Amino acid sequence: MSFEAQEAMLAPVEAWVRQTLDQAGSTTHGWLHTERVRRHIRLLARAEGVDPLLAELAALLHDVGRSQAGPESEQRIHFMRAFVTQARQELIQDD
């Protein structure tokens, strides 16, 4: 998958994660922290030969579930499952 295709696939996740973390209002595990983790994971994924899309997805989502359980958490789980399902389908089509 090209870098441009990967960026296009991650764009809605990035927007959603950013909005979710901004709404949570955490100063330690907010968007800036996630962006730092994302930059580090890009380097680590290349160095270790890990799938860059999955690594970056993990970096983006790693703090999303830190909120209280409830309907919002269920919506997040649904969103993540839908994204992963779509990503799998697109990867299969690319092969």
N, C-alpha and C positions, 0 to 999 in steps of 0.2 A: 504494500500500500504506500502510495506517495505521501510525502510530508504534507502536501496541500490537502489530500483526501483525509488524512488523519486530523489535521487542524479543523477541517470542516465538520468532521464527525464529533470532535470534542467541543466545538463552539457552544452548542446548546447546554452541554453538561457544565462547562465553565460558567456560563451565564447563570444557570440555575444554582450552582454551588456558591457563586459569589453573592447572589441575592439571599440565599439561605443563611450563609454565614454572617452577612451584614445585618440581617434581621435578628440573628441570635445575639449580636452585640458583644461577643467575646473579644477581649483585647489580646488574649494570648493565643487563641486558636481561631482567629479570623482569617480573612482573605489574604492578608500579607503573609501570614505564616504558611498558608496553603501554597501561595505562589513561590515561596522559598523552597518548600518541599518539592514542588513541581520542577523547579530548576535543577535541584540536586538529583532527582530521580531520572531526569533526562540523561545526565552524565553517567550515572550508575548503570542505567539500562544499556547504554552503548558499551560501557566497559565490561559488563557481565554477560552481554549477549541475550538480554531479556527482551521480550516483545515490547517495543516502545509504547504502543497504544495501550496495552494492559497496564504497564507501569505508570504511565501518565494518568490513566483513569483511576488507578489506586491512589495516586498522589492527590488528585482532585477530590476524591470522595473520602479520604481517610478520617476526616473530622466531622463529617456531616451527621453522623449518628450520635453525637455527644449530647443531644438535647434530651429532654424528658420523653418518656414513652407517651404515645397518644396518637390521635388521628394524623397529625403531621408526620410522625415517624412512619406510619403505614403508607402515606403518600410518597415519602422518600424511597421506601423499599420498592413500591410499584414503579417509580420513575427509574430507579437503578436497574430493575429487572427488564423493563422495556428497552432501555438503552443497550444492555448487554445482549439481549435477543436480537436487536437490530444490527449491532456490531457483528455478531456471529454470522448473520445472514449475509451481510456485505462481504465479510471475509471469505465465506464459502463461494460467493459469486466471483470474487477476484481470483480464486484458485483455478 
